[in-house]
C-alpha cells in the first residue's frame, strides 16, 4: 500500500489527514474513518487511527483518516456543525481520487464522529454504507445550558477550543450539537445499509442509546453488541473484525 499526508480545506481552515491506497492499479471502495470528540490533549505518538486505516487498506479499501477542526494538527475549534462541513469536504476528496469507486463510498465513525457521520450520510447520497461505533443518540448529557460552561472549559484545557472568543455564541454552539444529534437523522440512512456497533460495557454512551437508534432506523440495519467492550471500540479486536467483515460483504 501507499500512504500520503494530505491537507483538506474546509471553511477556510486547513485539516490534516492521511490517505492509504492499495498498490494495485484498479479502483477500490473508499472508506473515510471519523474520530470522536477528543477526551484528552493531542498526542502525536498515538497512531491508533493510522493503524486502523492500514488494516482497512490492506483489506482492499482506499482509506482516509483526518482530524476534524480543533483536533490534532487541524486548525480551528471544536464545532459539531463545522465538523459536518469538514466531513463533506473529506468525501469530496475521496470522490476525486483516481483509485476510488464512487459508487462504493463508506463511512466508519466513532462516538462524536459517528454522530457526524449519521448526519452527513442522511444529507449526502454519495454515501453507500455507514458504520457507527459507540454512537450517541443525542448530546443532552454534554451540552445542557447548565453543563455548557464546564464542557467548554474542558475543551479549552485539552486544546480543542483554542481561540479566546470562541464560541462567539454559546447558544449557537450548543444548537449545533442538537441539530447533529443522530436520533433526528438515523431513519434517513435507508435504503443504504447501516451497522451500529456498541459495547455492553460502554462507560461514556449508555447501551440503551444504541437500542434507541436501532429502533428508529429503517432497514437494512444491524446492531452488533460487543460483550465486555468499553467506549473505545477501535481498540476492541472483536468490534473491528465485525466491522471489517460487514464492510467487505457490502462493498
C-alpha positions in Angstrom: 0.0 0.0 0.0 1.0 3.6 -0.3 0.3 6.4 2.2 0.3 10.1 1.8 -0.1 13.1 4.1 -2.8 15.4 2.8 -4.4 18.7 3.8 -8.0 19.4 3.3 -9.5 22.8 3.0 -12.8 23.3 4.9 -14.5 26.6 5.7 -11.2 28.5 5.3 -9.4 26.0 7.6 -6.6 23.5 6.9 -7.3 20.0 8.1 -4.6 17.4 8.5 -5.1 13.9 7.1 -3.6 10.8 5.6 -4.8 8.6 2.7 -3.9 5.0 2.3 -4.3 3.3 -1.0 -3.7 -0.3 -2.2 -0.9 -0.7 -4.6 -2.6 -2.4 -7.5 -3.8 -0.3 -10.4 -7.5 -0.7 -10.1 -10.4 1.1 -8.4 -11.3 0.3 -4.8 -14.2 1.0 -2.4 -13.5 4.2 -0.4 -13.6 4.4 3.3 -13.5 7.5 5.5 -12.8 6.9 9.2 -14.1 9.6 11.5 -12.6 10.0 15.0 -14.7 11.0 18.1 -14.6 14.2 20.2 -11.2 14.2 22.0 -11.2 13.5 25.7 -7.5 14.2 26.3 -4.9 16.6 24.8 -3.5 15.7 21.3 -0.8 13.0 21.5 1.2 12.8 18.2 2.6 9.4 19.4 -0.9 7.9 19.3 -1.0 6.3 15.8 -4.1 4.2 16.6 -6.2 5.5 13.7 -3.3 5.2 11.3 -3.0 1.5 12.2 -6.7 1.1 11.7 -6.5 2.8 8.3 -3.7 0.5 7.3 -5.8 -2.5 8.3 -8.7 -1.5 6.2 -6.4 -0.5 3.3 -4.8 -4.0 3.4 -8.3 -5.4 3.1 -8.9 -3.5 -0.1 -10.3 -0.1 0.9 -8.8 3.3 -0.2 -8.9 4.7 3.3 -8.8 8.3 4.5 -8.3 9.5 8.1 -8.2 13.1 9.0 -8.6 15.4 12.0 -11.8 17.4 12.3 -11.4 21.2 13.1 -10.0 21.7 16.5 -8.5 18.2 16.8 -4.9 17.0 16.2 -2.9 19.1 13.8 -6.0 20.6 12.2 -6.9 24.3 12.5 -10.0 25.8 14.1 -12.1 25.0 17.2 -14.5 22.1 18.1 -17.8 22.8 16.5 -20.1 20.0 15.5 -21.9 21.7 12.6 -18.4 22.7 11.4 -17.4 19.0 11.7 -20.2 18.1 9.2 -18.7 20.6 6.7 -15.3 19.0 7.3 -16.6 15.5 6.6 -18.3 16.8 3.4 -15.0 18.1 2.2 -13.3 14.8 3.1 -15.9 13.0 1.0 -15.2 15.4 -1.9 -11.5 14.5 -1.6 -12.2 10.7 -1.7 -14.5 11.1 -4.7 -11.7 12.8 -6.7 -9.1 10.1 -6.1 -8.4 8.0 -9.2 -8.5 4.7 -7.4 -11.9 5.1 -5.7 -15.1 3.6 -6.9 -17.6 6.4 -6.4 -20.5 4.0 -6.1 -18.9 2.4 -3.0 -18.1 5.1 -0.5 -18.3 4.0 3.1 -18.2 5.9 6.4 -16.8 4.5 9.7 -17.4 6.8 12.6 -16.6 6.6 16.3 -18.6 8.3 19.0 -18.9 12.0 18.1 -17.5 11.2 14.7 -20.2 8.5 14.3 -22.8 11.1 15.1 -21.5 13.5 12.4 -21.3 10.5 10.0 -25.0 9.8 10.5 -25.9 13.5 10.0 -23.8 13.7 6.8 -25.0 10.4 5.4 -28.6 11.5 5.9 -27.9 14.5 3.7 -25.4 13.1 1.2 -26.5 10.3 -1.1 -22.9 9.6 -2.2 -22.5 7.6 1.0 -23.3 4.0 0.1 -23.0 2.4 3.6 -22.4 3.5 7.2 -20.9 2.0 10.3 -21.5 3.9 13.5 -19.5 2.8 16.6 -20.4 3.8 20.1 -22.7 6.4 18.6 -24.7 8.7 21.0 -28.4 9.2 20.2 -28.1 12.8 21.3 -25.7 15.1 23.2 -28.0 16.2 26.0 -25.6 15.0 28.7 -22.8 17.1 27.3 -24.4 20.3 26.2 -27.2 21.3 28.6 -27.1 25.0 29.4 -26.1 24.1 32.9 -23.1 22.0 31.8 -22.0 24.0 28.8 -19.6 26.3 30.7 -17.7 23.4 32.2 -17.7 21.5 28.9 -16.3 24.5 27.1 -13.6 24.9 29.8 -12.7 21.3 29.5 -12.4 21.6 25.7 -10.1 24.6 26.3 -8.0 22.7 28.7 -7.4 19.8 26.3 -6.8 22.2 23.3 -9.7 21.6 21.0 -11.2 25.0 21.7 -8.2 27.3 21.1 -9.5 30.8 20.4 -10.3 33.0 23.4 -13.5 34.4 21.9 -14.8 31.0 20.7 -17.7 30.2 20.6 -19.0 33.7 19.8 -22.5 32.4 20.8 -22.8 29.6 23.3 -26.4 29.1 22.3 -25.5 28.7 18.6 -22.6 26.3 19.5 -25.0 24.2 21.6 -27.6 24.3 18.9 -25.0 22.6 16.6 -25.0 19.5 18.9 -28.8 19.4 18.9 -29.0 19.7 15.1 -26.5 16.9 14.5 -28.0 14.5 17.1 -28.3 11.2 15.3 -31.8 10.4 16.7 -33.1 13.1 14.3 -31.4 11.5 11.3 -30.8 7.8 11.7 -34.0 6.9 9.8 -32.8 8.8 6.7 -29.9 6.4 6.1 -32.2 3.8 4.5 -32.2 2.2 1.9 -28.4 2.2 2.4 -27.1 -0.4 4.8 -26.4 0.6 8.4 -24.4 -1.1 11.1 -24.5 0.1 14.7 -21.7 -1.3 16.9 -21.8 -0.8 20.7 -20.0 -2.3 23.7 -22.2 -3.5 26.5 -19.7 -2.0 29.0 -19.6 1.4 27.3 -18.8 3.9 30.1 -19.5 7.0 28.1 -22.5 6.3 25.9 -25.0 4.0 27.5 -26.0 0.9 25.6 -29.7 2.0 25.6 -28.8 4.8 23.2 -27.7 2.2 20.6 -31.1 0.5 21.0 -32.9 3.8 20.6 -31.0 4.5 17.3 -31.6 0.9 16.1 -35.4 1.1 16.8 -35.7 4.3 14.9 -33.5 3.3 11.9 -35.1 1.7 8.9 -34.0 -1.4 7.1 -31.4 -2.6 6.1 -29.9 -2.3 9.6 -27.9 -4.3 12.0 -26.9 -3.9 15.7 -23.7 -5.6 16.9 -23.3 -5.6 20.7 -19.8 -6.4 21.7 -19.5 -8.3 25.1 -17.4 -6.5 27.8 -16.3 -3.8 25.3 -16.0 -0.2 26.5 -16.3 3.1 24.6 -13.0 2.9 22.6 -14.2 0.3 20.1 -11.3 0.9 17.8 -9.2 -0.9 20.4 -11.5 -3.9 20.5 -10.4 -6.6 18.1 -13.8 -8.3 18.0 -15.5 -5.0 17.2 -13.1 -4.1 14.4 -13.3 -7.7 13.0 -17.1 -7.4 12.9 -16.9 -4.0 11.1 -14.4 -5.3 8.5 -16.4 -8.4 7.7 -19.6 -6.3 7.4 -18.0 -3.8 5.1 -16.3 -6.4 2.9 -19.7 -8.1 2.4 -21.3 -4.8 1.3 -18.6 -3.0 -0.6 
